[in-house]
């Protein structure tokens, strides 16, 4: 097996999902490049299971990835790795890149062997403004608001039931229990005349929309006064409508 490290600018495309009519996907572009570079047989390119193709994680539509690990069987010699990487990048669009190819054990599976995932969410600080009147480009986050934002994010750290933070799940579904190792919020910084914060979430795995809804609930906490039970423990047994933050 081979471990492939790649990255992508996610604007305007899905990530790892194939053959969706009218939608550009990163996975489809990778398979095309592997075929063009003659690293897989054309007959195997139509069925990923024949390549033992697997990715470490999935991402939502429009999400970029600085590093993504893919495992698959490729026709590449030990002394031909550099040439294979060059051929792949030549065949790929400019917004997708392969950083390296490393030979792995026969049964290496990037999804099963991944110990954790790290996501970064960039958020304008006015999304955490205490009042709606402050939601404009001239807003600057006060130190107290930053402190409260950091404190609220810590309520999600540890093993929690995130059924309210995804779609189509109920409280008793065991798959809704996820472990977040840490959430860190940077100091505010300026970019394009807007003030931003970087929110880095490190967890074993994440559910569909979990990150955007976690950020959305924190934003809601900042601009409203949610029920005391919700502010103390955002992971509740009862259903709560969690706002979905844009990507």
N, C-alpha and C positions, 0 to 999 in steps of 0.2 A: 504494500500500500504506500501511497504518497500523501504527505501532509502539505497542502497548498495554503499559503497565507496570501490573502487578497484584500483589497479595499475598494470602496466605491462612493461616489457622490450620488446620493439617493434621490435628488430632485427629479420629479417626473417619471419615476419608475417604481415598480415593486422590487423586492429583493429576491428571496429564494422561493420562487413559484414559477412553474413552467407552463407554457402554452395557454396563456390567458388571452383570449381574442381581443386585439386592439390595445393591449397593455404591454409595455416594454418591461422585461424582467432581467435582472442581473444573471440569474441562473441560466437562462436561455443563451445569453451572450457568452457566458463561460463555456457552455457546451459547444457552441459554434466555433469558438477559438480553439478549444481542445481538438476538435475535428480538423480544422484548418491546419493546425500545427502537427497533425498526424500523431497525436499522443493517445488517441483512442480510435478504435475501429468505427467506421460509419454506422455499421449495424448495431453496435453497442450504444451509440449516442442517443438512440431513440428510447432506450430502456435503462434508466439510471441504476436499477438493481444489478444489471450485468457489470457495471463499473464499480459497484459498491460505493456509489456516490452519496456522501452525507455531509451536512453542514453543522457547525457547532451550535448555531442559534438562528432564529428567524427574526426579521425586523418588519415593522409596519411600513406601509406605503410612504415613500418620500424620506425615509430615514437613511442617513449616511452611515458608513462603517469605516473607521480608521483601520481596524484589523478584523478579519473574519477568517476562521479556519475551516477548510474543506478537506475531507479525506476521500480518496478514490484510487482506483487502480489505473496507472498510466504506463504507456510504453516509453519509458525514459531510462537510459543507461546512467550509471553512477557518474560517469565523466561527461554526461550531456545535459546536466541540470541547467547550467548557465545559458546554453543555447535554447533549451526548452522555454525558459522564462522569457528570453528575448523574443522568441517566436510567438508566444502567447500574447505578450504586450503589443506586438505589432498587429495581431489580429483583433485585439479588443478595442472598443471605443475609448476615447481619451479620458472618460470619467470612470473607467474601471481599470484597476491595476493589479498585477500579480507581483508580490514582493519576492517570494522564494518558493522552492519546491524542496522538501526534505523527505528522504526515504524513511518509512516507519515500519513497525512490525506488521506482519501479514494481516492480522485482524484488527488493526487500529481503526477506531470509529470516533470521529471528531465530536459527535453529539454525546455519545455515552461516556467518553473519556474527559469531557470538559468539566472542570471542578467548579467553575463559576463564570459569570458574565459581568461586564462593566459597561454601563451606559452613561453618557453625558447628555444632559438636557440644558440648553441655553435658553434663559427666560428673561425678558425685559423686566426690570424691577417694578415698573408701574403695575404689573400684574399682581403684585403683592401689596399695592397701596391700600391703606386702611379705609379710604373713602373713594367712591367712584369719581369724584371731582379731581382726584390726583392722577387719573389714568391718562397721562399725556406725555409727550416726549421730553418735557422739561422736568419731569419728576426725578428726584434723587432720594434714594432709600435711606431713611434715618437709621442710626445705629440700633435703636430699640426695635424697629420693625425687622431688621436683619436678625437680631437676637431671637425674636419670637418665631420667625420663619425657620431658623435652624432648630429651635426647640420642638416645633410641631413636626418637622420631618423625622425627628428621632422617635416619634411614636410609631413609626412604621418599621423600625429596625427590630430584628429578631424574627421568630416564627409567628406569622400572623395569618388570619383567614382573609383572603383578598377577593371573596366572591362578589363584593360590591364594586370591585375595581376592574371587572372584565365584563363579558357578555354571556348570557345564557347559562349561568351557573347558580347553584343554590348553596346555602350555608353548609349543608351536610356533605357536599362533594369534597372528598379528601384531596383532590387535585388543586383545590383553592388555597391550601396551606403552602406558603412559600417563605423561604428564609432569606432575609436581607441582612447582609453582613455589616453594611455601613451606608450612610448617606451623608455626603459632605457638601456644604454650600460655600462657595467662594466669596471673597469680598467683592463688592460691586466694581465693575470696570466699564469704560466707555468704548463704544464702537458704532460708527455711522451716526453720531450725534444722539445715540440712545445709551442709557445705562443698563447693564446686564448683570446677571449672576449666573455662574456655572453650577449646576446641580449634578453631582456624580453619584450614581446608585450602583452598589456592588452587591450582587446577590447570586445565589446558586442557580436560579432560573426565574423567568418572568412570564406572566400571563399576557394575553392579548389586551392591549390598551392599559395595562397595569401602571406603567410609568406615567403616561399622560394623565390618567385619572388621579394618581397620587399627587402629581403637581397641581392638578385642578382642585383637589380637595384642600390642599394647603393654601392655594390662592383664595378659595372660598372662605376659609377660616380667617384670612387676613382682611377681607373686605366686608365680612358680615359677622354676626354673633351667632354661631351655630349652637344647637342645644348643648348643654353642659356634658351630657353623656358622649356626644360625638366628639367634642373637643378633647375630652379626656382619653377616649379610645375610639379612633376612627374605624377600627375593625370590629363592627357590631354584628350581632346575630340577625337583626332585622334588616330589611332592605332599605338602603339609603341611596338617593340619586347623587352620583358623583359627577361633577362637571368634567368634560373631556377637553383637556388643553390641546390646542393645535400644535402640530409638529413644525 
